Amino acid sequence: MNERILDSFTKDALEAARANNTYRSMRLMETPESSCVKIRMPDGASQEQILLASNSYLDLANIDELKQAMAQAVLEWGTGSGGARLTTGNKTPHQELEEFIAKFKGEESAITFNTGYMANVGTISALCGKNDFIFSDELNHASIIDGIRLSRAKCFVYKHNDMADLQRVIQEAEKSRAESALPAPRKLIVTDAVFSMDGDLANLPELLRIAKETDCLLMIDEAHATGVLGKTGRGLAEHYGCAHADVTVGTLSKAVAAEGGFVAGPKQLTEFLKNKSRSFIFTTAMAPAVAAAACNNLRYIDAHPERVQNLRDNVKFFCEALQREGVNVEQSPSAIVPIVIGDEAKAMQISAKLQEQGILIPAIRYPTVAKGQARLRASLMATHTREQLQTAASIIAQSVKEGA
Ligand SMILES: Cc1ncc(COP(=O)(O)O)c(C=O)c1O
């Protein structure tokens, strides 16, 4: 081991992260994901926490009926898929899952990836190449940004959720291309449906209008929208009661509480991705039991729309409780409630203090959010009780007022 060489790659970055309070380390959870968990505290003891930090918004990860269904799928299908989807990995549960996703999302077809990250990266880089234009919201998720980088398309970033700025950017991009000798570009608009660190929503009706008027393809990432938005959790289009985007990406790892990502849309799109998306082609298929679990969990969401309603009611109750306690938050349209603190060190201290008091809300810092925008990112579950939420709101308010 050549320590000097390793230092030259890693030491400065680690020291800088420590110095500016952005050093990351993992917390150990000793119980399954649910609204109440046990974690290992810095002194080695176990402590119970109200979990206000999970993406498992409907709290499906630890339901007996769903765990048993997954265990049964393991017994039937084994532990792994054994091959890529295009070689030997494509098993009945993968196909059933894709058929069910298409039905659930009201689309002609769906294709699954091993993660939502891989779905975004593989879709954008397959659709776009270096002569194309991509218009991207400034707060889009890292997996969208990485997909854009991989595509080598020219990226134009528009101000967060600012539709006038999007139109301005499209016009400027078109003008610059018209003045060059290059061929007319293909154009893609891409946005999160629910912004993961702010919890606000993309304006789908306006995006559809602009995409149509400017001949752009529209792609939305419903990672935090599936199972959350709309009366039955079908996502952003159901929330607005409008048409779907051309390309809908989603994940099976958040409200669906399994693992994987998907793209839903016309069959021509999913056939294209099967042929051209490198993160679909060059990887082993997800374990069939995981595909079966994702499908069972989605069926459960379909059969239990009241769970989606419970989540919405909890978000409303929690935001109102925080507001009553004097915390500056807006009513969130999703399951994510950001409590912006600003200073990185202060956000870390408040989060640590909350943890000591049995409330788990991580501080989110640069580079996940902009510098000076550090926040507590609370996310709610359908199963939090009113008592848990009121207790949490009071303790959070107290800690924010005290600055720690
Ligand atoms: C908006 C968004 N898109 C995509 C992803 C990636 O999904 P996955 O965790 O399934 O890789 C995430 C979070 O992880 C996300 O927040």
Ligand as a Chemical Component Dictionary entry (heavy atoms), coordinates in Angstrom:
data_LIG
# 
_chem_comp.id                   LIG 
_chem_comp.type                 NON-POLYMER 
_chem_comp.pdbx_formal_charge   0 
_chem_comp.three_letter_code    LIG 
# 
loop_
_chem_comp_atom.comp_id 
_chem_comp_atom.atom_id 
_chem_comp_atom.alt_atom_id 
_chem_comp_atom.type_symbol 
_chem_comp_atom.charge 
_chem_comp_atom.model_Cartn_x 
_chem_comp_atom.model_Cartn_y 
_chem_comp_atom.model_Cartn_z 
_chem_comp_atom.pdbx_ordinal 
LIG C1 C1 C 0 -35.279 12.842 -7.220 1  
LIG C2 C2 C 0 -34.539 11.541 -7.125 2  
LIG N1 N1 N 0 -34.338 10.827 -8.232 3  
LIG C3 C3 C 0 -33.689 9.647  -8.200 4  
LIG C4 C4 C 0 -33.213 9.139  -7.017 5  
LIG C5 C5 C 0 -32.482 7.823  -7.041 6  
LIG O1 O1 O 0 -33.335 6.780  -6.721 7  
LIG P1 P1 P 0 -32.738 5.425  -6.108 8  
LIG O2 O2 O 0 -32.540 5.649  -4.662 9  
LIG O3 O3 O 0 -33.768 4.406  -6.416 10 
LIG O4 O4 O 0 -31.448 5.182  -6.808 11 
LIG C6 C6 C 0 -33.400 9.851  -5.828 12 
LIG C7 C7 C 0 -32.938 9.383  -4.493 13 
LIG O5 O5 O 0 -32.281 8.514  -4.184 14 
LIG C8 C8 C 0 -34.083 11.077 -5.883 15 
LIG O6 O6 O 0 -34.266 11.793 -4.758 16 
# 
loop_
_chem_comp_bond.comp_id 
_chem_comp_bond.atom_id_1 
_chem_comp_bond.atom_id_2 
_chem_comp_bond.value_order 
_chem_comp_bond.pdbx_ordinal 
LIG C1 C2 SING 1  
LIG C2 N1 SING 2  
LIG C2 C8 DOUB 3  
LIG N1 C3 DOUB 4  
LIG C3 C4 SING 5  
LIG C4 C5 SING 6  
LIG C4 C6 DOUB 7  
LIG C5 O1 SING 8  
LIG O1 P1 SING 9  
LIG P1 O2 DOUB 10 
LIG P1 O3 SING 11 
LIG P1 O4 SING 12 
LIG C6 C7 SING 13 
LIG C6 C8 SING 14 
LIG C7 O5 DOUB 15 
LIG C8 O6 SING 16 
# 
